[in-house]
Amino acid sequence: MAGAIFLETLRRHWRQMIYWGAGLGLLGFYVLVVIKDVDMLEQYAALAERMPPALLQMLGMGDVTSLATPEGFMSFGFFGYTLLVLAVYAVMAGLNVTANEEEDGILDALLAQPVPRWRVIVEKLLVYVLASAGILAVSFLFMVAGTQFSEIPVSLSRMLEGSINMLPSVWLMIAFTAFAAVVFRRRGTAVMVASVFIVASYFIDFLGEAATGSLADALRAVSFFSYYNPNAVMVSGLDVGSMAPLLAVTAALVAGTLWFFQRRDVGV
């Protein structure tokens, strides 16, 4: 039956979507209510201006003056760190596509049924595409609630755009982990490869931003974190040009996952 794998996977994992969304949403809620007024934002910005530039870069505070604005503060306090938290979810989701069930001896039983291999990959990935969007939708609702208890006038449209801006990066991490799991087969190896990929991407972006005009700066183009710019999105809105390369790489990884999975044996 078409869609059976999708529905079964969604049935087993929809609660995780609620839990992750609520956890992230509570963080966003806290960031919104902890600041009492705009004067406190200006005090934060003044304090940050006295910090060493290297430390500011490490904390993701490239533009200190933006901290004095509600959107800039939300970028630093919530959107600047949430993608790293979602990296954990992305790796777990990518492993669920094949690696976890393959090591548990479930995948070979599933493939013994009259189910095309491509459907296993596509339907499971669609679940996690939907679930990641659901996580951010739930967290956004918590932030909307937070604005009712906050004295700072944060733009709801900018917070929505900031949430949407995370999706291409999350989908890329899910696709990369699924690809690594299909290529290397073992769950532990896939986790290691995906973790190295994410951590290396983060530090390439961090070093490149801290050393403008250097080789490290030129290498930022290979880091997906460099295309995720929460501060610019919160100030100016979504940048489709930055999202497109991430979506293109994600599509290529999905195609690679399908290709490798069709051509190898499933082990236990």
Phi and psi restraints in degrees (value plus and minus 20) as a CYANA .aco file:
   2 ALA   PHI     -83.3   -43.3
   2 ALA   PSI     113.6   153.6
   3 GLY   PHI      67.9   107.9
   3 GLY   PSI     -22.8    17.2
   4 ALA   PHI     -85.1   -45.1
   4 ALA   PSI     -60.7   -20.7
   5 ILE   PHI     -85.7   -45.7
   5 ILE   PSI     -61.3   -21.3
   6 PHE   PHI     -78.3   -38.3
   6 PHE   PSI     -70.5   -30.5
   7 LEU   PHI     -85.9   -45.9
   7 LEU   PSI     -59.6   -19.6
   8 GLU   PHI     -88.0   -48.0
   8 GLU   PSI     -62.2   -22.2
   9 THR   PHI     -84.3   -44.3
   9 THR   PSI     -61.7   -21.7
  10 LEU   PHI     -84.1   -44.1
  10 LEU   PSI     -60.6   -20.6
  11 ARG   PHI     -81.1   -41.1
  11 ARG   PSI     -57.3   -17.3
  12 ARG   PHI     -99.6   -59.6
  12 ARG   PSI     -40.2    -0.2
  13 HIS   PHI    -144.9  -104.9
  13 HIS   PSI     -17.2    22.8
  14 TRP   PHI     -85.8   -45.8
  14 TRP   PSI     -49.1    -9.1
  15 ARG   PHI     -85.2   -45.2
  15 ARG   PSI     -55.4   -15.4
  16 GLN   PHI     -79.6   -39.6
  16 GLN   PSI     -56.7   -16.7
  17 MET   PHI     -79.2   -39.2
  17 MET   PSI     -64.1   -24.1
  18 ILE   PHI     -86.7   -46.7
  18 ILE   PSI     -65.1   -25.1
  19 TYR   PHI     -83.9   -43.9
  19 TYR   PSI     -67.4   -27.4
  20 TRP   PHI     -84.2   -44.2
  20 TRP   PSI     -63.2   -23.2
  21 GLY   PHI     -82.3   -42.3
  21 GLY   PSI     -61.6   -21.6
  22 ALA   PHI     -86.5   -46.5
  22 ALA   PSI     -59.8   -19.8
  23 GLY   PHI     -83.1   -43.1
  23 GLY   PSI     -67.6   -27.6
  24 LEU   PHI     -86.5   -46.5
  24 LEU   PSI     -58.1   -18.1
  25 GLY   PHI     -83.0   -43.0
  25 GLY   PSI     -57.3   -17.3
  26 LEU   PHI     -84.9   -44.9
  26 LEU   PSI     -55.9   -15.9
  27 LEU   PHI     -83.5   -43.5
  27 LEU   PSI     -66.8   -26.8
  28 GLY   PHI     -82.5   -42.5
  28 GLY   PSI     -60.2   -20.2
  29 PHE   PHI     -79.0   -39.0
  29 PHE   PSI     -65.6   -25.6
  30 TYR   PHI     -83.3   -43.3
  30 TYR   PSI     -63.8   -23.8
  31 VAL   PHI     -79.9   -39.9
  31 VAL   PSI     -57.4   -17.4
  32 LEU   PHI     -90.7   -50.7
  32 LEU   PSI     -61.2   -21.2
  33 VAL   PHI    -107.0   -67.0
  33 VAL   PSI     -35.6     4.4
  34 VAL   PHI     -91.7   -51.7
  34 VAL   PSI     -45.6    -5.6
  35 ILE   PHI    -113.1   -73.1
  35 ILE   PSI     101.7   141.7
  36 LYS   PHI    -101.4   -61.4
  36 LYS   PSI     -55.8   -15.8
  37 ASP   PHI    -178.6  -138.6
  37 ASP   PSI     156.3   196.3
  38 VAL   PHI     -85.7   -45.7
  38 VAL   PSI     -50.1   -10.1
  39 ASP   PHI     -79.6   -39.6
  39 ASP   PSI     -58.2   -18.2
  40 MET   PHI     -84.9   -44.9
  40 MET   PSI     -55.6   -15.6
  41 LEU   PHI     -82.7   -42.7
  41 LEU   PSI     -62.4   -22.4
  42 GLU   PHI     -84.2   -44.2
  42 GLU   PSI     -54.8   -14.8
  43 GLN   PHI     -87.2   -47.2
  43 GLN   PSI     -61.0   -21.0
  44 TYR   PHI     -80.3   -40.3
  44 TYR   PSI     -64.5   -24.5
  45 ALA   PHI     -83.6   -43.6
  45 ALA   PSI     -61.4   -21.4
  46 ALA   PHI     -84.5   -44.5
  46 ALA   PSI     -58.5   -18.5
  47 LEU   PHI     -86.6   -46.6
  47 LEU   PSI     -61.3   -21.3
  48 ALA   PHI     -85.4   -45.4
  48 ALA   PSI     -52.8   -12.8
  49 GLU   PHI     -83.6   -43.6
  49 GLU   PSI     -41.8    -1.8
  50 ARG   PHI    -111.4   -71.4
  50 ARG   PSI     -22.0    18.0
  51 MET   PHI    -104.9   -64.9
  51 MET   PSI     132.3   172.3
  52 PRO   PHI     -79.7   -39.7
  52 PRO   PSI     119.5   159.5
  53 PRO   PHI     -75.9   -35.9
  53 PRO   PSI     -59.0   -19.0
  54 ALA   PHI     -82.9   -42.9
  54 ALA   PSI     -59.3   -19.3
  55 LEU   PHI     -87.5   -47.5
  55 LEU   PSI     -58.3   -18.3
  56 LEU   PHI     -81.9   -41.9
  56 LEU   PSI     -62.4   -22.4
  57 GLN   PHI     -83.3   -43.3
  57 GLN   PSI     -60.2   -20.2
  58 MET   PHI     -84.4   -44.4
  58 MET   PSI     -53.5   -13.5
  59 LEU   PHI    -106.2   -66.2
  59 LEU   PSI     -18.7    21.3
  60 GLY   PHI      56.0    96.0
  60 GLY   PSI       8.8    48.8
  61 MET   PHI    -132.9   -92.9
  61 MET   PSI      48.4    88.4
  62 GLY   PHI     -88.1   -48.1
  62 GLY   PSI     -63.9   -23.9
  63 ASP   PHI    -127.9   -87.9
  63 ASP   PSI      77.2   117.2
  64 VAL   PHI     -85.7   -45.7
  64 VAL   PSI     -55.5   -15.5
  65 THR   PHI     -83.0   -43.0
  65 THR   PSI     -46.5    -6.5
  66 SER   PHI     -89.0   -49.0
  66 SER   PSI     -38.2     1.8
  67 LEU   PHI     -83.1   -43.1
  67 LEU   PSI     -42.4    -2.4
  68 ALA   PHI     -97.7   -57.7
  68 ALA   PSI     -26.0    14.0
  69 THR   PHI    -125.9   -85.9
  69 THR   PSI     129.2   169.2
  70 PRO   PHI     -78.1   -38.1
  70 PRO   PSI     -63.0   -23.0
  71 GLU   PHI     -86.8   -46.8
  71 GLU   PSI     -59.8   -19.8
  72 GLY   PHI     -84.3   -44.3
  72 GLY   PSI     -58.9   -18.9
  73 PHE   PHI     -87.7   -47.7
  73 PHE   PSI     -59.8   -19.8
  74 MET   PHI     -85.2   -45.2
  74 MET   PSI     -56.0   -16.0
  75 SER   PHI     -80.2   -40.2
  75 SER   PSI     -64.8   -24.8
  76 PHE   PHI     -93.0   -53.0
  76 PHE   PSI     -66.9   -26.9
  77 GLY   PHI     -98.0   -58.0
  77 GLY   PSI     -44.4    -4.4
  78 PHE   PHI    -144.8  -104.8
  78 PHE   PSI     -82.7   -42.7
  79 PHE   PHI     -88.4   -48.4
  79 PHE   PSI     -44.5    -4.5
  80 GLY   PHI     -89.4   -49.4
  80 GLY   PSI     -41.5    -1.5
  81 TYR   PHI    -136.5   -96.5
  81 TYR   PSI     -39.5     0.5
  82 THR   PHI     -82.6   -42.6
  82 THR   PSI     -55.7   -15.7
  83 LEU   PHI     -82.2   -42.2
  83 LEU   PSI     -56.4   -16.4
  84 LEU   PHI     -86.1   -46.1
  84 LEU   PSI     -57.7   -17.7
  85 VAL   PHI     -85.8   -45.8
  85 VAL   PSI     -63.4   -23.4
  86 LEU   PHI     -87.8   -47.8
  86 LEU   PSI     -37.9     2.1
  87 ALA   PHI     -81.0   -41.0
  87 ALA   PSI     -54.3   -14.3
  88 VAL   PHI     -84.0   -44.0
  88 VAL   PSI     -66.9   -26.9
  89 TYR   PHI     -81.5   -41.5
  89 TYR   PSI     -62.2   -22.2
  90 ALA   PHI     -81.3   -41.3
  90 ALA   PSI     -61.8   -21.8
  91 VAL   PHI     -86.5   -46.5
  91 VAL   PSI     -63.2   -23.2
  92 MET   PHI     -81.2   -41.2
  92 MET   PSI     -63.0   -23.0
  93 ALA   PHI     -85.5   -45.5
  93 ALA   PSI     -63.0   -23.0
  94 GLY   PHI     -81.7   -41.7
  94 GLY   PSI     -56.5   -16.5
  95 LEU   PHI     -87.5   -47.5
  95 LEU   PSI     -51.8   -11.8
  96 ASN   PHI     -89.4   -49.4
  96 ASN   PSI     -36.0     4.0
  97 VAL   PHI     -85.9   -45.9
  97 VAL   PSI     -67.8   -27.8
  98 THR   PHI    -158.9  -118.9
  98 THR   PSI     -62.3   -22.3
  99 ALA   PHI     -80.8   -40.8
  99 ALA   PSI     -67.0   -27.0
 100 ASN   PHI     -82.6   -42.6
 100 ASN   PSI     -66.7   -26.7
 101 GLU   PHI     -92.1   -52.1
 101 GLU   PSI     -49.7    -9.7
 102 GLU   PHI     -87.9   -47.9
 102 GLU   PSI     -63.3   -23.3
 103 GLU   PHI     -91.3   -51.3
 103 GLU   PSI     -47.5    -7.5
 104 ASP   PHI    -105.2   -65.2
 104 ASP   PSI     -20.9    19.1
 105 GLY   PHI      57.4    97.4
 105 GLY   PSI      -3.6    36.4
 106 ILE   PHI    -111.6   -71.6
 106 ILE   PSI     -54.4   -14.4
 107 LEU   PHI     -84.7   -44.7
 107 LEU   PSI     -58.5   -18.5
 108 ASP   PHI     -86.4   -46.4
 108 ASP   PSI     -51.7   -11.7
 109 ALA   PHI     -89.2   -49.2
 109 ALA   PSI     -57.4   -17.4
 110 LEU   PHI     -85.7   -45.7
 110 LEU   PSI     -62.7   -22.7
 111 LEU   PHI     -94.0   -54.0
 111 LEU   PSI     -33.5     6.5
 112 ALA   PHI     -92.3   -52.3
 112 ALA   PSI     -36.5     3.5
 113 GLN   PHI    -101.5   -61.5
 113 GLN   PSI     143.1   183.1
 114 PRO   PHI     -94.4   -54.4
 114 PRO   PSI      45.6    85.6
 115 VAL   PHI    -142.5  -102.5
 115 VAL   PSI     100.5   140.5
 116 PRO   PHI     -80.7   -40.7
 116 PRO   PSI     121.4   161.4
 117 ARG   PHI     -79.9   -39.9
 117 ARG   PSI     -57.0   -17.0
 118 TRP   PHI     -82.5   -42.5
 118 TRP   PSI     -49.8    -9.8
 119 ARG   PHI     -88.1   -48.1
 119 ARG   PSI     -54.6   -14.6
 120 VAL   PHI     -79.5   -39.5
 120 VAL   PSI     -67.0   -27.0
 121 ILE   PHI     -88.7   -48.7
 121 ILE   PSI     -71.5   -31.5
 122 VAL   PHI     -85.0   -45.0
 122 VAL   PSI     -66.6   -26.6
 123 GLU   PHI     -88.3   -48.3
 123 GLU   PSI     -56.7   -16.7
 124 LYS   PHI     -89.8   -49.8
 124 LYS   PSI     -62.4   -22.4
 125 LEU   PHI     -81.8   -41.8
 125 LEU   PSI     -57.4   -17.4
 126 LEU   PHI     -82.9   -42.9
 126 LEU   PSI     -55.6   -15.6
 127 VAL   PHI     -81.0   -41.0
 127 VAL   PSI     -64.7   -24.7
 128 TYR   PHI     -97.4   -57.4
 128 TYR   PSI     -45.3    -5.3
 129 VAL   PHI     -83.7   -43.7
 129 VAL   PSI     -66.0   -26.0
 130 LEU   PHI     -86.2   -46.2
 130 LEU   PSI     -62.9   -22.9
 131 ALA   PHI     -85.0   -45.0
 131 ALA   PSI     -60.8   -20.8
 132 SER   PHI     -85.2   -45.2
 132 SER   PSI     -57.9   -17.9
 133 ALA   PHI     -86.0   -46.0
 133 ALA   PSI     -57.5   -17.5
 134 GLY   PHI     -85.0   -45.0
 134 GLY   PSI     -59.4   -19.4
 135 ILE   PHI     -77.3   -37.3
 135 ILE   PSI     -67.0   -27.0
 136 LEU   PHI     -91.4   -51.4
 136 LEU   PSI     -50.1   -10.1
 137 ALA   PHI     -87.1   -47.1
 137 ALA   PSI     -63.3   -23.3
 138 VAL   PHI     -84.2   -44.2
 138 VAL   PSI     -64.2   -24.2
 139 SER   PHI     -84.3   -44.3
 139 SER   PSI     -55.4   -15.4
 140 PHE   PHI     -83.8   -43.8
 140 PHE   PSI     -59.5   -19.5
 141 LEU   PHI     -82.6   -42.6
 141 LEU   PSI     -58.3   -18.3
 142 PHE   PHI     -83.5   -43.5
 142 PHE   PSI     -59.9   -19.9
 143 MET   PHI     -89.0   -49.0
 143 MET   PSI     -55.7   -15.7
 144 VAL   PHI     -79.9   -39.9
 144 VAL   PSI     -62.9   -22.9
 145 ALA   PHI     -83.0   -43.0
 145 ALA   PSI     -57.3   -17.3
 146 GLY   PHI     -83.5   -43.5
 146 GLY   PSI     -52.6   -12.6
 147 THR   PHI     -84.5   -44.5
 147 THR   PSI     -42.3    -2.3
 148 GLN   PHI     -94.4   -54.4
 148 GLN   PSI     -36.9     3.1
 149 PHE   PHI    -133.0   -93.0
 149 PHE   PSI     -13.5    26.5
 150 SER   PHI    -128.4   -88.4
 150 SER   PSI     127.2   167.2
 151 GLU   PHI    -114.0   -74.0
 151 GLU   PSI     -25.9    14.1
 152 ILE   PHI    -115.7   -75.7
 152 ILE   PSI     113.4   153.4
 153 PRO   PHI    -102.8   -62.8
 153 PRO   PSI      64.6   104.6
 154 VAL   PHI    -107.7   -67.7
 154 VAL   PSI     116.0   156.0
 155 SER   PHI     -91.8   -51.8
 155 SER   PSI     102.3   142.3
 156 LEU   PHI     -85.3   -45.3
 156 LEU   PSI     -56.6   -16.6
 157 SER   PHI     -85.2   -45.2
 157 SER   PSI     -56.9   -16.9
 158 ARG   PHI     -89.4   -49.4
 158 ARG   PSI     -57.6   -17.6
 159 MET   PHI     -87.3   -47.3
 159 MET   PSI     -56.3   -16.3
 160 LEU   PHI     -85.1   -45.1
 160 LEU   PSI     -63.1   -23.1
 161 GLU   PHI     -85.0   -45.0
 161 GLU   PSI     -57.7   -17.7
 162 GLY   PHI     -82.6   -42.6
 162 GLY   PSI     -56.5   -16.5
 163 SER   PHI     -89.2   -49.2
 163 SER   PSI     -65.8   -25.8
 164 ILE   PHI     -81.2   -41.2
 164 ILE   PSI     -55.0   -15.0
 165 ASN   PHI     -81.8   -41.8
 165 ASN   PSI     -43.2    -3.2
 166 MET   PHI     -98.3   -58.3
 166 MET   PSI     -43.8    -3.8
 167 LEU   PHI     -79.0   -39.0
 167 LEU   PSI     -68.1   -28.1
 168 PRO   PHI     -77.7   -37.7
 168 PRO   PSI     -58.7   -18.7
 169 SER   PHI     -88.6   -48.6
 169 SER   PSI     -61.2   -21.2
 170 VAL   PHI     -84.3   -44.3
 170 VAL   PSI     -64.7   -24.7
 171 TRP   PHI     -82.3   -42.3
 171 TRP   PSI     -57.5   -17.5
 172 LEU   PHI     -83.3   -43.3
 172 LEU   PSI     -62.7   -22.7
 173 MET   PHI     -85.7   -45.7
 173 MET   PSI     -59.1   -19.1
 174 ILE   PHI     -82.7   -42.7
 174 ILE   PSI     -67.7   -27.7
 175 ALA   PHI     -83.6   -43.6
 175 ALA   PSI     -60.1   -20.1
 176 PHE   PHI     -84.7   -44.7
 176 PHE   PSI     -62.4   -22.4
 177 THR   PHI     -85.2   -45.2
 177 THR   PSI     -61.7   -21.7
 178 ALA   PHI     -82.4   -42.4
 178 ALA   PSI     -60.1   -20.1
 179 PHE   PHI     -83.6   -43.6
 179 PHE   PSI     -66.5   -26.5
 180 ALA   PHI     -82.4   -42.4
 180 ALA   PSI     -57.1   -17.1
 181 ALA   PHI     -87.0   -47.0
 181 ALA   PSI     -56.8   -16.8
 182 VAL   PHI     -92.2   -52.2
 182 VAL   PSI     -59.0   -19.0
 183 VAL   PHI     -92.8   -52.8
 183 VAL   PSI     -66.6   -26.6
 184 PHE   PHI    -116.4   -76.4
 184 PHE   PSI     -31.2     8.8
 185 ARG   PHI      49.9    89.9
 185 ARG   PSI     -67.2   -27.2
 186 ARG   PHI    -103.0   -63.0
 186 ARG   PSI     117.9   157.9
 187 ARG   PHI     -80.6   -40.6
 187 ARG   PSI     -64.5   -24.5
 188 GLY   PHI     -82.5   -42.5
 188 GLY   PSI     -61.9   -21.9
 189 THR   PHI     -85.3   -45.3
 189 THR   PSI     -61.8   -21.8
 190 ALA   PHI     -83.1   -43.1
 190 ALA   PSI     -60.9   -20.9
 191 VAL   PHI     -82.1   -42.1
 191 VAL   PSI     -64.1   -24.1
 192 MET   PHI     -83.0   -43.0
 192 MET   PSI     -66.7   -26.7
 193 VAL   PHI     -84.4   -44.4
 193 VAL   PSI     -64.6   -24.6
 194 ALA   PHI     -85.0   -45.0
 194 ALA   PSI     -59.9   -19.9
 195 SER   PHI     -85.3   -45.3
 195 SER   PSI     -62.9   -22.9
 196 VAL   PHI     -81.9   -41.9
 196 VAL   PSI     -62.9   -22.9
 197 PHE   PHI     -78.9   -38.9
 197 PHE   PSI     -66.3   -26.3
 198 ILE   PHI     -89.9   -49.9
 198 ILE   PSI     -67.0   -27.0
 199 VAL   PHI     -85.1   -45.1
 199 VAL   PSI     -62.9   -22.9
 200 ALA   PHI     -82.9   -42.9
 200 ALA   PSI     -61.1   -21.1
 201 SER   PHI     -81.5   -41.5
 201 SER   PSI     -60.7   -20.7
 202 TYR   PHI     -84.2   -44.2
 202 TYR   PSI     -66.6   -26.6
 203 PHE   PHI     -93.7   -53.7
 203 PHE   PSI     -51.0   -11.0
 204 ILE   PHI     -82.2   -42.2
 204 ILE   PSI     -63.2   -23.2
 205 ASP   PHI     -86.6   -46.6
 205 ASP   PSI     -63.5   -23.5
 206 PHE   PHI     -83.0   -43.0
 206 PHE   PSI     -67.1   -27.1
 207 LEU   PHI     -87.6   -47.6
 207 LEU   PSI     -58.9   -18.9
 208 GLY   PHI     -85.2   -45.2
 208 GLY   PSI     -57.9   -17.9
 209 GLU   PHI     -90.4   -50.4
 209 GLU   PSI     -52.1   -12.1
 210 ALA   PHI     -99.5   -59.5
 210 ALA   PSI     -41.0    -1.0
 211 ALA   PHI    -142.9  -102.9
 211 ALA   PSI      49.2    89.2
 212 THR   PHI     -80.6   -40.6
 212 THR   PSI     114.9   154.9
 213 GLY   PHI      66.3   106.3
 213 GLY   PSI     -19.9    20.1
 214 SER   PHI    -119.1   -79.1
 214 SER   PSI    -199.6  -159.6
 215 LEU   PHI     -81.8   -41.8
 215 LEU   PSI     -57.8   -17.8
 216 ALA   PHI     -80.4   -40.4
 216 ALA   PSI     -57.1   -17.1
 217 ASP   PHI     -85.2   -45.2
 217 ASP   PSI     -60.9   -20.9
 218 ALA   PHI     -86.2   -46.2
 218 ALA   PSI     -52.4   -12.4
 219 LEU   PHI     -94.7   -54.7
 219 LEU   PSI     -30.7     9.3
 220 ARG   PHI     -77.5   -37.5
 220 ARG   PSI     -46.1    -6.1
 221 ALA   PHI     -81.6   -41.6
 221 ALA   PSI     -43.9    -3.9
 222 VAL   PHI    -109.0   -69.0
 222 VAL   PSI     -22.6    17.4
 223 SER   PHI    -119.0   -79.0
 223 SER   PSI     106.4   146.4
 224 PHE   PHI     -89.0   -49.0
 224 PHE   PSI     -40.4    -0.4
 225 PHE   PHI     -85.7   -45.7
 225 PHE   PSI     -46.7    -6.7
 226 SER   PHI     -89.8   -49.8
 226 SER   PSI     -39.9     0.1
 227 TYR   PHI    -109.8   -69.8
 227 TYR   PSI     -29.1    10.9
 228 TYR   PHI    -121.3   -81.3
 228 TYR   PSI      82.4   122.4
 229 ASN   PHI    -141.8  -101.8
 229 ASN   PSI      64.1   104.1
 230 PRO   PHI     -82.8   -42.8
 230 PRO   PSI     -53.8   -13.8
 231 ASN   PHI     -85.9   -45.9
 231 ASN   PSI     -64.4   -24.4
 232 ALA   PHI     -84.1   -44.1
 232 ALA   PSI     -58.7   -18.7
 233 VAL   PHI     -86.8   -46.8
 233 VAL   PSI     -62.2   -22.2
 234 MET   PHI     -87.5   -47.5
 234 MET   PSI     -46.6    -6.6
 235 VAL   PHI    -110.4   -70.4
 235 VAL   PSI     -63.8   -23.8
 236 SER   PHI    -134.9   -94.9
 236 SER   PSI     -30.7     9.3
 237 GLY   PHI      81.4   121.4
 237 GLY   PSI     157.5   197.5
 238 LEU   PHI     -81.6   -41.6
 238 LEU   PSI     123.4   163.4
 239 ASP   PHI    -135.7   -95.7
 239 ASP   PSI      78.9   118.9
 240 VAL   PHI     -81.5   -41.5
 240 VAL   PSI     -52.2   -12.2
 241 GLY   PHI     -82.2   -42.2
 241 GLY   PSI     -50.7   -10.7
 242 SER   PHI    -101.6   -61.6
 242 SER   PSI     -48.1    -8.1
 243 MET   PHI     -97.8   -57.8
 243 MET   PSI     -52.8   -12.8
 244 ALA   PHI     -78.8   -38.8
 244 ALA   PSI     -65.6   -25.6
 245 PRO   PHI     -81.1   -41.1
 245 PRO   PSI     -56.3   -16.3
 246 LEU   PHI     -86.1   -46.1
 246 LEU   PSI     -61.8   -21.8
 247 LEU   PHI     -86.5   -46.5
 247 LEU   PSI     -56.6   -16.6
 248 ALA   PHI     -86.1   -46.1
 248 ALA   PSI     -64.0   -24.0
 249 VAL   PHI     -85.2   -45.2
 249 VAL   PSI     -59.1   -19.1
 250 THR   PHI     -80.6   -40.6
 250 THR   PSI     -65.4   -25.4
 251 ALA   PHI     -80.9   -40.9
 251 ALA   PSI     -59.9   -19.9
 252 ALA   PHI     -85.4   -45.4
 252 ALA   PSI     -59.1   -19.1
 253 LEU   PHI     -86.7   -46.7
 253 LEU   PSI     -59.3   -19.3
 254 VAL   PHI     -83.2   -43.2
 254 VAL   PSI     -63.5   -23.5
 255 ALA   PHI     -81.5   -41.5
 255 ALA   PSI     -61.5   -21.5
 256 GLY   PHI     -85.5   -45.5
 256 GLY   PSI     -58.4   -18.4
 257 THR   PHI     -82.1   -42.1
 257 THR   PSI     -64.9   -24.9
 258 LEU   PHI     -81.8   -41.8
 258 LEU   PSI     -63.1   -23.1
 259 TRP   PHI     -83.2   -43.2
 259 TRP   PSI     -68.4   -28.4
 260 PHE   PHI     -88.2   -48.2
 260 PHE   PSI     -58.9   -18.9
 261 PHE   PHI     -88.6   -48.6
 261 PHE   PSI     -51.8   -11.8
 262 GLN   PHI     -89.2   -49.2
 262 GLN   PSI     -42.7    -2.7
 263 ARG   PHI    -133.5   -93.5
 263 ARG   PSI      -6.7    33.3
 264 ARG   PHI    -152.5  -112.5
 264 ARG   PSI     141.6   181.6
 265 ASP   PHI     -98.3   -58.3
 265 ASP   PSI     133.2   173.2
 266 VAL   PHI    -119.2   -79.2
 266 VAL   PSI     105.3   145.3
 267 GLY   PHI    -127.8   -87.8
 267 GLY   PSI     155.0   195.0
